Amino acid sequence: MVESPGSWGPLAALIGTWEGAEGVDVSYAHGPDASRESRFRERVAFEPFGPVENGAQVLYGLDYRMTAHRLGEDEPFHMEVGYWLWDADAGQVMRCFMVPRGTTVMAIGSADADAREFTLEAESGRSTNGILSNPYLDRAARTTRYRVDVSIGADGAWAYDELTELAMAGQPEPYAHTDRNRLRRVG
């Protein structure tokens, strides 16, 4: 059976391969200055699948792979693998992903099927909308909160603005790691 693009709700607009070189990453630097700003380019591929049936729950999803490279560098400084999921009955978008540092995130937000903007959030210590870290990161740089604002433009581009809060060992306040980029479809 061939599914209609509407089965993926707001995620239907993301199906395909995207690239963007307007990225800005503000991350913790292990040195005298606590932050480092890097410009980057990234490539994201979204492959549709579904339906996935969990009893009464029916999900449609996008399998995704992302790599980000600092401008002028060949090796990626960040990668992600995971899924974006749409639950039409609940009106929820979910993003489940893992980064090779050993952190896994399940961020969830509400959206209408035709939404062009939505926000997903997760917090550590929760059994839903949660975050897990490997033992070292749990001690040294535990991710405590994640938020991403997604905007899908009518001009054939989409953009995101992310906040990842980290509890850094020896630091009294959380560190705000941010990323943003605008991507255009290339395939």
N, C-alpha and C positions, 0 to 999 in steps of 0.2 A: 504494500500500500504506500502510495506517495503522499507525504504529509504536505499540508499547505504552509507557506511561510508564516502564516498567522499562528501556527502551533508554537512558535518560539517567542511569541509576544514581543516585548521590546528588544529581545536579543536577536531577532531576525535581521535587523539592520547591520549587525556586526559580522554576519557570516562572510567568510572570505579571508584574504590576507591583506595586512595593513602595514604601512611603514610611516615613521615620523622622525624628523631630525630636529624637533623643537624642544626636546626634553631638557628639563632642569631637575637635577638631583641634589638635595641638600642633605648631607649625611655626616655622621660622627667621624671625626678624624682623630686618630690616636696620636696626638701631638699637642704643641702649645695652643693652637687654635682648635677649639672643640668642634668646629664645623668646616666642611669643605663643600663648595658648590661645583658641580660638574655638569657640563652640557653633554647630552647624549642623543643617540639615534636608537630606534628600536624597531623590531619586526614582530608582529603578532599574527598567528594563523588560528582562525576559528573554524572548526569542522563540526557541522550539525549532526546530532544523533537523537534518537527517541522514537517512540515513547519509552520511558522507563517507568514501570508500574511498581509502586510500593503499596500493595493493597489498594486502598481507595485513592491514594495519591498518584498522580500522573505528572511526570516531569519530562520536559524537552530540554536538551542541553547542547552546549558547544564545548567540544574538547579543544583546549587551547595550549599553545606553546609560545613563549615569549623569550626573546633575547634582547639585551640592551648593551650597547657599546659606547664608551666615552668617545666623543668626536676625535678623530685622528688615531684611534686605537683599533686593532684587529680582534683582540680577545674580548669576549663579553665580561662585563663587571657584574651583571645580574641576569638571572634566568628564572623562569617560572614554568611550571606545568600544572594543569588542573582543568577545572570545569566551571563554566557559567551555566546555571540552571534556571528554568522558568517553571513555576508552579502557578498555572492559570487560576485554579480554584482558590488558592490562598492569596493571589495577587502579589507573589513574592519572586524576587530575583535573588539567586544565591551564587556566590563565587567561592569555590573551594580550590585552594592552591597550595603548593609547597615550593619553597625556595631551597637551593642546595646548601644553604647555611644550616638547615635543620629546623626550620620553622614551618608550621602548617596553619593555615587560616581558613575558617568557614565564616564568611561575611554574608549578611542577609539584609534585605531592605524591601519595602513595599513599593509597588509600581502598578500602573495601569498597563493593559496589553499594548497600548499605542504610545506609551511614555517615551519621550525623547530625552528626559533627564531623570536620574534616580541616584539614590545614595545607599551604599551598603556599609554595614558596621559590624565589628566583632570586638570582644573583650576577653582577656585571659580570665580563667577561673569559671567560665560558663560552660554548660553542657550543650548549648546551642549558641550560634553566633560566637564561636570560641576560637582560641588561639593556643597552640601547643609549641613548646620549644624543646630542643635537645637539652640534656643536663648542663652542659657548659653554658649555653646561652641563657638558660634559666637562672644561673648564678651571675653571669657577667653582663648580659644585655638582653633581658627578657622583654619580648614584645607584649605590652599590656593593653594596647588599644590600636585598632585599625579602622580607618574610614576612607572610602573612596567616593567621590562625586563624579558621575559619568554624564556626559552631554553628547548626544548624537545630533549632529547638525544636518540641515537640509542641503548643505553644500557638498555632501559626500564625504565628510570628515567626522571623526569623533574625537573627543578629548576626555582626559581624566585629570583629577587633582587628588592625590593621596596624602594621607597623614598616617604615619606609623609611630606611635609613642613607645619609647624604650625606657625601661627601668635599668639604668646603668649602675654597676657596682661602684659605690663610693660617691654617687651623685645624689643630692637630696631631692632634685626635681626630675621629672621625666624629660627625656630628650625627644624633641619633635623632628623626626626624619620625614622629609617631604619629597614627593616626586610629582611631576606633571608633564604631559606631552599632548600633542595633537597629531593624529594619524590619518592618513589617506589610504583608500583602497588601492592595492596594486595587483590584485588577483582574486 
